Amino acid sequence: MLNRLLSAVKQSVHQPTTFLEAGPTGPLGIDSAFYIERPPVEAFAYAETARPGSLLRIKAPQKMGKSSLLMRVMAQAEQQGAQTGKIDFLQAETSCFASLDTLLRWFCRLTARQLGIAPDLDDWWDEEIGSKVSCTIYFENHLLQKIDAPLVLVINEVNRVFEYEEVAGDFLSLLRFWHEQAQRSPLWQNLRLVLAYCTEV
């Protein structure tokens, strides 16, 4: 009996031990084995962001893989030669939502930095014509003019904007206006918007 026990111990020492990898707790990297594709979701998202002037909405409950999908959408867009930028409203401090002007200046400045372009906001901002027009002129004549490829701009956690009714309507209607501009402007066709938000809101 003792000999059999010693023999079993020796065998277990020389056999490789199998460890289970801990499950993921956040967004899954591009090469993660845990990511499960959900056809035709990925294919549709890739095709939509390749379409000039597109606006793609990704909505799902929390912790359902939106951020992991966004990473893949951006990677695919870059493979297709587009530039990408990501604005995540989780980064925005509460003070950013104090007014539409404050929000749009934050949005423009962060987008410019994502693209490696000097913000130079004061050169384009005109209080007399309003924040929405100033923001549109800034994108049209400063950002989109300085890039030589389509821009896939991912806007994550848009649901945070919904919490501030005084700015939400104007901000969302501005994005809608940009999307409509692409119907008649080749320059605006280079902007492809991806909005991600939670269905709980």
N, C-alpha and C positions, 0 to 999 in steps of 0.2 A: 504494500500500500504506500509506504513511504517512498519507495523507488519510483512508483508511478507518479506521485505528486511532484517529486524533484524533476522528473522528465518533462512533465507538463509545464513547470515553471521555466525550464531551459528553453523549451520551444517558444513560449510566449515572449521571452527576451529577444530572440533572434527574428521574430516575425515583425514586419512593419506595422506600426499602429496607425489606424485610420481616425482622423479627426474631422468632425463636422465644422464647417466654417459658420461663423455667427451670421445670422440673418441681417439684411440691410436695415438701417434705421433712417435713411435719408435718400436723396436723389441718387439714382444708379448711374455710374459712369458708363461711357460709351461701350466699353469692353466687358461690362459686368455680365456674368453668367446668370444672374438673378432676373435680368430684364426679360419679360415675356411680351412678345409682339402681339398686337391685337388687330389683325387684318380686318378691314382695310384701312384702319385708322392711320397708321404710319404712311402708307402709300398715298392716301388722300392728302395728308398734311404736306408731304414733300411736293406733290403736284401743285397744290394750292399756292405754296410760297414761291414756286417757280413762275406763277402766272403774274403778268404785269399788273400792278396796282391792286393786288389782292388784299383781302382782309379776312383773316382766319380767327375764329373764336374757339378756344379750348376750354370747356367747362366741365367740371367733375367735382365730386365731394373731396374733402381733404384726404390726403394720404392715399390717393388713387393713382399716382404716377404722372401727374401733370408736369412736374419739374423734370422728370426723367425723359419724358417725351419732348419737352422743349429743348433739352440738350441735343437730342438726335435731330430735331428739325434744324437747329442752328448748324450742326456739323454737316448735314446734308446740303444746306444752302451754301456753306463755304466750299464744299466739294464742287458745287455747280458754278463757282466763281463769284458768288455774291458776298458782300460785306455784311456783317451781322453786328447787332448791338442789343443789349438787354437792359431794360429798365425794370427794376424790381421795387415795387412800392413798399415792400417790407423794410427797405433802407430809408424810406422817407420819414423824417421826424414829424411829429404832430404839427409843428409850426409851418411845415411846408404846405399844409392844407388851409392855412389861415385865410387865404384869398386866392382867386383864380390867377392873379398876376404872380404871386409867390410860387404857386404850383407850376405854372408854365415856365417860369424862369429856371426853376429847379430841373424840370423836365428837359429843357433845351440845353442847359449847361451839362447835365449828365450825359445826354446823347452825344454832344460834341466830344466830350472826353472819351466816350466809348469808341469813337471813330478816330481819335488821335488828332482832333482839330481844335485849335484855340477857340474858346467860347466866344469872346468878343461880343457879348450880349448887348452892351450899351451902344454899340455901333448900329444896332438894328432895332432896338426897342423904342417905341414911340407911344407914350402914354395917351396922346390925343386920339390915336386911331384904335386904341384898346389892345388888350393882351392877346386876344385870339388872332387878330390880324397881324400883330407884331410877330407872334409865334409862327404863323404861316409864312410870312415874308422871310423870317429867319431860316426856316427849313428850306424854302424854295431858292433863296438867293445866296445862302451861306453854306448850309450843310449839303444839300443835294447837288449843288453846283461843284462842290469840291471833291466828290467821289466819282470814280469812273466805272462804277459797277452798281448793280441793284443793291438796295439796302433792305435786309430783312430785320425789322425792328421788333423784338419781342418785348411785350409789356406784361410783366408777371404780377400776380396778386392785385389785379384791377379792382377786386372787391373792396380793397381799402378805400378807394375813391368813393365807393357807394355810401360810405359812412358819413360823408360830408356833402349833404344835399346842396349846399350853397355853391359848390364848385363842380359837383359830379355831372350835372346836366350840360354845362358849358364845355367841360373837358371831353365828354363822350361825343357831343355834337361836333366838336372840332375834328376828332378822329374820323367821324362819318364824312365830314366835308372834304377832308384830304382824300378819302377813298373815292368820293364822287369826282374829285378833280382829275383823278387818273383816267376817267372816261374820255377826257378831251385834251389832256396834257401829257406828252411823252415824258416830261421831266418827272411828274408825279407818279408815272407808271413804275419808276424805279424804286418807289417806296412800297414795301409789302409789310403790312402790319399783322402781328400775331398777338392776340389778347387772351390771357389765361386768367380764369377766376373760379371761385368756388361756388357750387350750386347752393350751398347752405344760405348764402346771402340773398 
